[in-house]
Amino acid sequence: MDFIIEVINRLRRINYVRLFTVILYFVFAIVFLAAIGVILPFIFDEVNSNNDKIKNLNQNLITYFIAILVTSSLDYIMKIIDKEVSYKKLAILITCIFNTTILILASYAIYQNNNNKYCKDIPWQIYIGIASAYLVWWTANFNSSTFNITSTLGGNPNKPLANG
């Protein structure tokens, strides 16, 4: 019974407006806008009947998830660097090992892709990379006091513009 009460109390403390806003930001900015660099070339390859469209798609997906993964990892490291936490060095080490592992898998996938191994499908390394990039983004930004959605819009929309 105490467990149920604890769960209910935790659910009451969630700021659902902020959670919904972060989810919308993630879907629109991170998933959709960032994927334009993948979607548009694929559409152009499809329209032009390019025989290398899957090969090109694989390369674009790899650059897509590497960009999200590395920037999110750096955001996470910058977030904990300012705090006095006991796990700072361990978190940085694990993040570096994790990024290196993902980059090695991505490099292997690109190598195999260039050797025409993945001409008909998307390799498993890309799925792991995209899932990892999304997970790291959520880890770095959810419940972060420094994550300000309005900063991407130029700051507080209610504040008048000033020159200087």
C-alpha positions, 0 to 999 in steps of 0.5 A: 500500500505504501508503494502505491501511495509513493507512486501517486505522490510522485505522479502528482509532482510531475509538471505535465505541461513541461513534460508535454512541451519537452516531448513536443520539442523532441518530436519536432526539433530533434526527430523531425527537423534534424531528420530533414538531412535524411528525408530530403536526400532520400526523396531526391534519390527516390525521385531520380531512381538512384540505385544507391538510395539505401546506401546513401540512406545508411550514410545519412542516418549514421551522420544523423544519429552521430550528431545527436549523440555527440551533442547530447553527450556533451550537454550531459557532461557540461551539465554535471561538470558544474555540479559537485557530484561524486560520480562526475569522473565516472560519468565522463568516462562512461560517456566517452566509452559509450560514444567511442563504442557507438562511433566504432560501430558506426565506422564499421557500418560505413565501411561495410556500407561502402563495400556494398554489404548493406545495399538492400537493408539498414544495418542493426548498428544504425538502429542501435545508434539512433536509439542511443542518441535519443536516450542520451538526448533525454538523459541530458535534457529531461529534468535539466534546469538549464534546458530552456525551450524558449531559448531556441525561439530567441528567449522569452517571447514576452520580453521586448527586444532591445538593441544593446 
